[in-house]
């Protein structure tokens, strides 16, 4: 079952009433996982550019959509390789500042994955 995101403030996100103080990945199972941003940091020196390696970690067969909360100021982007990978896998990517992405997540239908950056 898809969890409900109650809100966010700089440095945290509240999901089903629980405050979480790190970036999160919500796969198709709905389980809340800590984002493995080191996969992108190892390539770009920052977690603000999603690498191909992280994209491959995020993707699940059967996913139709990926909602990315790009941080409160919208600093997270997809690398060219990650963007091409999701296009090849036919996953629609919606990237917007985290507060906006939360609204999209809560009304999303179908097989959707969420990735939410909780700072910048």
C-alpha positions as CSV (number, residue, x, y, z in Angstrom):
1,X,0.0,0.0,0.0
2,X,1.3,3.5,-0.9
3,X,2.1,5.6,2.1
4,X,0.7,9.1,2.5
5,X,3.2,11.9,2.8
6,X,1.9,14.4,5.4
7,X,4.4,17.2,4.8
8,X,8.0,18.3,4.7
9,X,10.2,20.9,6.2
10,X,13.8,21.6,5.5
11,X,15.7,18.5,6.7
12,X,12.8,16.1,7.2
13,X,9.7,14.5,5.7
14,X,6.7,13.2,7.5
15,X,5.2,10.0,6.1
16,X,2.2,8.3,7.7
17,X,2.8,10.4,10.8
18,X,6.5,9.6,11.2
19,X,9.2,12.2,10.9
20,X,12.1,11.0,8.8
21,X,15.3,13.1,8.7
22,X,16.9,11.8,5.6
23,X,16.1,11.5,1.9
24,X,13.7,8.6,1.1
25,X,13.0,6.2,-1.6
26,X,9.5,4.7,-1.8
27,X,9.5,1.7,-4.1
28,X,6.4,-0.1,-5.5
29,X,6.0,-2.1,-2.3
30,X,5.4,1.2,-0.3
31,X,8.2,0.4,2.1
32,X,10.1,3.5,3.1
33,X,13.8,3.2,2.5
34,X,16.8,5.5,3.0
35,X,18.0,6.9,-0.4
36,X,21.4,5.5,-1.4
37,X,22.7,8.9,-2.5
38,X,26.3,7.7,-2.2
39,X,25.7,6.0,-5.6
40,X,25.5,9.5,-7.1
41,X,28.0,11.1,-4.8
42,X,30.7,8.7,-5.9
43,X,30.2,9.7,-9.5
44,X,29.5,13.5,-9.3
45,X,30.8,14.4,-5.8
46,X,27.2,15.5,-4.9
47,X,23.9,13.8,-4.4
48,X,22.2,16.7,-6.3
49,X,22.8,14.9,-9.7
50,X,21.2,11.4,-9.9
51,X,23.7,9.1,-11.6
52,X,23.0,6.1,-13.8
53,X,24.0,3.9,-11.0
54,X,21.4,5.4,-8.6
55,X,18.8,5.3,-11.4
56,X,19.4,1.6,-11.9
57,X,19.0,1.2,-8.1
58,X,15.7,3.2,-8.0
59,X,14.1,1.5,-11.0
60,X,11.8,-1.5,-10.6
61,X,10.2,-3.5,-13.4
62,X,6.5,-2.6,-13.7
63,X,7.0,1.0,-12.6
64,X,5.3,3.5,-14.9
65,X,6.1,6.7,-13.1
66,X,8.9,8.1,-10.9
67,X,8.1,11.2,-8.8
68,X,11.2,13.0,-7.6
69,X,11.1,15.7,-4.9
70,X,14.2,17.7,-5.9
71,X,14.6,19.5,-2.5
72,X,13.1,22.6,-1.1
73,X,14.9,24.8,-3.6
74,X,14.8,22.2,-6.4
75,X,18.5,21.5,-6.6
76,X,18.3,17.8,-7.6
77,X,18.5,16.9,-11.3
78,X,18.9,13.8,-13.4
79,X,22.2,13.2,-15.2
80,X,21.9,12.8,-18.9
81,X,22.6,9.0,-18.5
82,X,19.9,8.6,-15.8
83,X,17.4,10.5,-17.9
84,X,18.1,8.3,-20.9
85,X,17.8,5.2,-18.7
86,X,14.4,6.0,-17.5
87,X,13.3,6.9,-21.0
88,X,14.5,3.5,-22.2
89,X,12.6,1.8,-19.4
90,X,9.5,3.8,-20.4
91,X,9.2,5.4,-16.9
92,X,7.6,8.8,-16.8
93,X,9.7,11.1,-14.6
94,X,8.1,14.0,-12.8
95,X,10.8,16.2,-11.1
96,X,9.7,19.1,-9.0
97,X,10.6,20.8,-5.6
98,X,9.8,18.4,-2.8
99,X,6.7,20.3,-1.4
100,X,5.1,20.1,-4.9
101,X,6.2,16.5,-5.5
102,X,4.5,15.5,-2.3
103,X,1.1,16.7,-3.6
104,X,1.8,14.7,-6.8
105,X,2.7,11.6,-4.8
106,X,-0.4,11.7,-2.7
107,X,-2.8,11.9,-5.7
108,X,-0.7,9.5,-7.9
109,X,-2.4,6.4,-9.3
110,X,-0.8,3.3,-10.8
111,X,2.7,1.9,-10.3
112,X,4.6,4.8,-9.0
113,X,8.0,5.1,-7.2
114,X,8.9,8.2,-5.1
115,X,12.3,9.7,-4.3
116,X,12.3,12.7,-2.0
117,X,15.3,15.0,-1.2
118,X,14.6,16.8,2.1
119,X,17.2,19.6,2.0
120,X,18.3,22.2,-0.5
